[in-house]
Amino acid sequence: MRPRLRFLSDDLIKKILDEAYKLLETKGVAMEHDTLPERLAGAGCIIDPDTRRIRMPREIVEAAVKSAPSRIELWNMDGSSCCDLSGDNVHFTPGSSAIKMLDENTHKIRPSVLEDMHRYNKVAEQLDAIDYSSTAIVPNDVPEAIGDSIRLYSLLKSTSKAIVTGAFTIDGFNVMADMLLAVRGTKEALREKPFTIFSSCPTPPLKWNEISADNTVRCAELGIPVEFIAMPLAGMVSPISLVGCVIQHAVETLSGIVISQTTRPGAPVLYGGSAGALNMTKMTAAFATVEAEMINCAYVEVGKYLGLPTQAYIGESDSKTLDAQMGFESGGGLHLAGLTGINSVSSPGMHYFGACFSMEKLVFDAQLCELTHRLVAGLEPREDFPADDLFDELLTQDTLLMSKHTLKYFRQEHCIPGPLIDRTQSLEDDTVPLMQRAQAEVERHIEQYEPPDVLSADQYRDLESIMKTAAGDFKIDF
C-alpha cells in the first residue's frame, strides 16, 4: 500500500477554490504586458477601466483548467521517455537559479561563477536519483543579458537528461527557444517530445510582470511545459494564515493557467510554487520552515483535486552549510513531498533561502531522494503469509541471514543509500565527517564524468552559433 499524506479535506479544497474564483472575478490580477490584456479580453476576461486589472470570470478559469492536460510526458535529450508527470508519481530535479555557491574549499558562501556551473553539470548527469537536471546555477562572471541562455547552452552540451530551466528576459527566451529547436529540429518535434520545463513566476500579490507573462505565452505556443512558481510569503506579501496563502497561491496559479490555455488550449502546465514564511524576529524570508512545507503540500493537493500535474520547491534548507539543520530540513521536506505525491520536486542542492547552491548538498540530497522513493513504495507482503515455514527456519537456524527469503527480497525491501549516510558502528577517531565524505563524492563524479553521446556535430555547431551570436563580444570558449 502506498502511504499518503493530506492536509486538506475535499470540502476545504472546494472552499479554497471558491474563494480563489471569486477573487479572480472581483479583484483580478495586474498584468504588465502590452498586448496580453486585450487578448485575454477577447477570450472573455474583463479589463477593469479604472485599475487596468484583468478580472477573470469563473467559467473562463474553469474552462482553462479543464483544457489543461492531466499528464505530461517528459523526454530525454535523445528522444527516449523520461518521466510521467501525473497522479502520485514523484520525480526529483535540482533547485534552480542560485546566484551564490557554497565554496568547496573555504565552505563559505560566495557569488557563483561559470566554473561552478560546469562542475555541477557533470555531477548532476551521473546521479541516478536525480530524474532530470536543471539550470541550477546563475554565473555572475558573464554579461547579465546572457545569464539565462548560457546556463541552458552549457547544460545542453553536458547532459542526456531532460532539463528544468527559465528565462530572465524576453530576448533570453528567444535565444533559449532557438537552442531547443536546434536540438529537436522542428516545432512539431519539440511539441511532441518536450525535454524542458520552463518556470514562470507570478509576482505576489496577484500580479504578472511582462517577462513571466510573455514567457508563459511563448511556452504555450511552442508546447513547452511550464511550471507556475507562485511564491506566497506568509506575513509579508501573503496572509499570515496558511490557508490564506493557499488561496492566494490558487489565484495566482489559476490566472497563469488562463494565460496559457487562452493562448493554446491543451498547453502543458504544472500547478506549482515555492512557499515561504517571514521570519518575524529577523525580518527575513525563510523557505524551509515546517509552515512553508505545509503550504507547499496543501497547494499540491489543490492541484491534484483539479487533475493537474504538480510541482513544488520543497526539501530546501535555510542553513548555510551541510549540517544538522540542513539534514532535517532537506530530509523532512523530501519525505513530505513523497508522501504528498508531488510530481516534480525541486530543491536538491539548494539552500540559504533559495539563493545558494551546494554540490555537497546535491549529492547528499540524491541519497535522501533514494530513501524517499523507498518510503513511498510502502509495505506489501513478501511471501509472509502463512509465516510458519519462515519462523520454523528462524527458530531452527537462529538466523535468517542466508535464507532464500532474505536473499530474494533484501534489495526490494531495504534501501541501501550511498556513503554519505553513515550506518557503520565505527567509533574510531578517524571517522570522516559528512562534509568531507560529500566532497569526495562530488570529486569522484567529476573525475569519472564522460560527455554523453547525444547530439550530432551539426547540433553542437548550431548551439554554438546561437550562443556566440547572443554573447556578442563575450568570449564563449567551452
N, C-alpha and C positions, 0 to 999 in steps of 0.2 A: 504494500500500500504506500502510495506517495504521500508523505506528510505535507500539510498545507497550513498556512498561517493567514488569518484575516483580522483586520482591524475594523472593517465597516460591514454592517449588515446591508442587505439589498434595499431595505427601506431607507436607511441613511444615505445610501448612494443615490437613490431616487430624489431625496430632498436636496442633496448637494447639486445634482444636475438641474433640478427645477430652479434652484436659486441662480445657477450659472446661466441658464437660458434666459431667465428674467433680467439679469444684469446685462446680458448681451443685447437684449431688446431695449432696455431703458437707458443704460449708461454707454454701452458700446465700447469701442476701442479707438484710440488715437492712431492715425495712420500717416506716417511721414513719407509719403510717396506721391510722385507727380500724377501718375495715371491710374494706379490701382483703385483709389476710391470710386472713380467713375465706372471702372469695370465691375466692381462689386455692386454699385448701384444698379447697373444693368442686369445683374443677376438677382436683384430683389432686395438688396440691402438698402439702408436709408442713410443719407448724409445729413447729419444734423446741421441746419442752416446757421446756427449760432456758434457752435463749438467745432464744427467740421469733423466730429467724431463719427465713426461708422457704426450704426446700430444694425444688429443682425437679427431679423425675426426668427423665432424658434423653428418654424417649418424649414427655413433655409439651412439652419445649423443641423437639424436632424437629417435633412436630405444629404448634406455633405458627409456626415458621419456614415450614413448608410452606403454612400457610394465609395468610401474608402475600403480597400481590401482588408480582410481579416487575417491575411497571411502574407508574409514577404519571404521569398526565397532569395537568399544572398549567395553570390557565386564567387569562387576564387578567380584569381587573375587569368588562369588558364582555361576558364570556362567550365570547370567542374563545380558541382553543387557544394556549397559551404555550410549553410545554416538555414534551418526552418524557423523563422521568427513568427511563432504563433502559439496559441494555447499556453501551456505552462513550461514550454521548452526554455532552458536557461543557457545563455551564451555569455562569454566574458571578453571584454576588449579593454585595453589600457585607457586611462583617463587622457583627456586631450587638452592641448593648447597651454601647457605650462610655460611660463615666462622665466622661471627660475629652476635651478638644478641643485640637488644635494651633491656636493663635490666628493668624488670617490677618495680623494687623498686627505683633504682637510676636515671632511664631514661637516662643512659649513655650507650654508645656502648662498648661492651666487647667481648672477644672470646666466641664462643658458646660451650656448653657442652652437655653431654648426657641428663641431666635432661631437658634442653630446648627442645630436640627432643621428649621426652616422652610427655611433656606438649602440644607441637604443634600437635602431632598425635591425641590427644584426642579432641582438638578443631576443627581441620580440618575435622574430621569424622562427626561432627554434623552440619556443615554449609551447608545448602541446596543449596546455590548459588554456592558453590564450587563443580563442577561436578565430579572431580576426584582429588585425592591427589597427593602429590609429596614428594620426599625425600628432603625436603626444607632446612634442617639444617645439616651442617657437624660438628660433635662434635670434639673439639680439645683435649679432655681428653681420647682419645683412640689411639692405635697404628696406624700410618699412613697407614699401609698395609691393615687395615680393615675399613678405613674411609668411603669407599663407601658401602661395603656389610652390615655393621652394621646398616646403615640407612634403607636399604631395609628390613633387618630382623626385626627391631623394628616396622616398618610400617606394614609389613605383619601380625604381631600379633595384630595390633591395629585397622585395618580398614576393611571395607567391600567394599571400593571403588577401582576403577582402580587406577593406580599409574604411574606418570612420574618419571623417575629415570635416572641413568647413572653411568658408571664405570670409575674410575680414573686410573685403571691399567688393564692389560690383565688378571692377576691372579684374580683380583677383579671381572671381568666379569664372569670368570668361576664359582666363588662362587655364584654370583647372579643368573646365569643361573640354577645352581643346585637347588636354592631355588624356582625359578619359576616352575621348573619341579616337585618339591616336592608338590607344590600346585595343579598344573594341572594334574600331573600323568604321562603323556606321551608327547613326542614331537608333535605328531599329535593333541592331545587335546590343547596344547599350541598354535599351529599354527591356529587351528580352532577358538579358543576363546581367543585371546590375551588380557591380562589385564594390561600390562605395555607398556609404550612408553619409549624408550631409547634415550637420547640426544647424538648426535655425532657432534663434533665441528671441522671443518677445521680451520687451523691457517692462519690468514691473514699475508702477501698476498700470495694467491694461493699455499697453502701447506697443506699436510696431515701428521700429526705425526703418529707414529706407533700405539699408543693406539687407537686414533679415527678411523684410517683406519681399524684396526683389529676388533674393536667393530662393525663397520658397516658391515663387512663381517659376523661376528658371528650372528648379529641380522638377517641378510638376511637368513642365513642358518636355523635359528630357527623360522623364521616367526614373529619375534618381530618387531612391527612398530618402525621406527627410525625417529626422527625429526632432521634435519640438522640445527645446530645453527651456521651459518656463522655470523661473527661479524665484519662487516666493521666499522672502526673508522675514520670518516671523518677528513682529515687533518693530520693524523698520518700514519696509515698503509692502508689507502684507499684515493681515491681522495677527495678533499675538496668539489667538486660538489656533490649534492645529486644524480643526475642521474648517475654520475660516480660510486658512492657507490652501486647503484642498479645493475650496470653492473658487478662490482666485486663480489657482492653477487651472481649473477646468475652464474658466472664462478665457484665459489667455491661450490655452491649447486648442480649445474648440474654435476660436477665431482663426488660428493658424490653419486648422483643417478646412475651414470655409475658404480661405485664400487659396489653398492647394486645390480643392475639389472644384471650385468655380473656374480655375484655370484649366484643369483637365480632369474630369471625373474618372475615378479609378486610380489616380496617382497614389503611389505607396507612401504611407506615413506611419510614424511610431508615436504613440502617446507617451511622451517622456518628460524629463525635467531634472532639476537639481535643486532640491530644497535646502534652506539654511535657516539659522536662527541667530538673532542678535544677542551677543554676549553683553548683557546689560552692565556687568561690572567693569568691562574693558571697552565697551562700545565698538566691538569688532564683530565681523560676520564669522560664524562657525558653521561648518558643513558636516561634521561627524558626530554631532550630538544625537542622543537617542531620539529626541523630538524630531530632528531633521530626517532621521531614518524612518520614523513612523509616518511622517508626511509623504516621503517617497513611496513607501509601501501602500499607503492609502490611495494616493492618486493612481498608482498602478492598478489597484482594484477597480477604480472608476473606469480606467481604460479597458480592462478586461470585461467589465459589465457592458461597455459599448461594443465589444467584439473587435478591438483593435490590437495590433502588436504593441508591445510596451517596452519602455527603456527607463533607466534611472542611473544617476550618478550616486551610487551607494557603495560603501566599502572604502571610502576615502579616510584620511586621518588628518586631524588638525595638528598633530605632533610635528616637530621639526627634524626628527631623526628616527632611525629604526630602533624603537624602544618599546617598553611595555604598553604605553598608551597607543602607539601605532598598531601593535598586535591586537589589542582588544577592540579598537575601533574598526580596523580593517576586517578582522575575523567576524566580529559581530554583524557588521553591515553586509558582508558577503553571505553569511548564513541566512540573514533575514531576506536577502534578495532571492536566494534559492528557494526558501520556504514560501515566498510570495509568488514565485514563478515568473520573475521578470525576464523577458525575452532577451534583452540586450543590457548587460550590466557593465557600466563604465566606471572605472576607478582604479584598477590595478596600477600601481606605481605612483599614484597621485597623493599628495599630502600638502601640509601647510596651507590650509584654507583654499585648496584648489589652485594654488599659484605655483607649486613646486613639483618637480618630478624626481623620483629616486630610482635608479637602476636596482639598488638593493631591495627596495620595497617591491619592485616589479617581480623579481624572481621569488621573493618571499610570498607575495600575493598569489603567484601562479600555483604555489603549493596549497594555499588556502582555498583556491578555486577547485583543486582536486578534491579536497575534503568536503567542500560544499556539494559537489556532484554526488559524492557518496551519501551525504546526508539526505539529499532529495530522492535518492534511489529507494530509500525506505527499507522496510523489512518484508521478507517473504519466506515462506517455508523452503528449506533446502533438504528434502528427504528427512524432515524432523518428525513426521507422523507416519506410523507409530514409532515411538522412541525406544522401544525395548532393546532392539539389536544394538543400537548405538551405545546405550548405557550398559548393556552386557559387556560390550567390548571395553568400555571405560573402566568398569569395575574389575574386569579380568586383567587388563594391562596396566591399570593405574595411570594411563596417559592416552591421549588421542593424537599425539604428535605425528605419528606415521600412519594414522588411519587413512583408508581410502577416502572417507568422507572429508577429512581435513585437507588432503591433497587436492581433492576435486573442487572444493568450494572456497579455499583460502583466499585466492585473489579476487573472487567475485564478492566475498563478504567483507573483506578488510582492505581499506585504502592505506597503502604504504607510501607516505609522502617522501619527498627528496631529503637531501642532507641538511636543510635549514631548520627542520623541526627535530629537535634533539630528543630521542627516546632511548638513548643509551643509559646505562646505570653507572657510568664512569664518574668518579668523584676526584679524579686526578686534577692537579693544579693546572695542567696544560690543556684543559678543555677550551676549545676555541670559541670565543664569543660570537654571537649571532651576526653582528656586523661583518666580522672577518669572514665567516662562512658565506655570507651573501656576496661579499666582494669576490671571493674565489669563484663562486658560481657564475657571476657576471663575466669574469675574465675567461672562464672556461668556455662559455658560449661564444664570446668574441673570437677567441683563438680558433675554434673549430667551425666558424661560420664559412659557408660557401655560397656565393650568389646563386639564386635559383635560376634554372634554365627555363624561363617562361616567355620572355619577349624576344622577338626576332631582331636582327640587326637593323631592319627598316624601322621597327617600332622604337628602338633605342635612339636612332637618328632623328626621328620625328619629335620625340620627347625633348631631346637636347636642343633642337632648333626652336621649339616653342619656348623653352625656359630661357635660352640665351636672348631671344627677342624680348621677352618680358623683363629680363635683368638689365638690359641696356649696357651701361659701362661697367657694371659689377661683374667680375670675372667668375664664371661657373667652371670650376676645374675638378669636378668629381663626377 
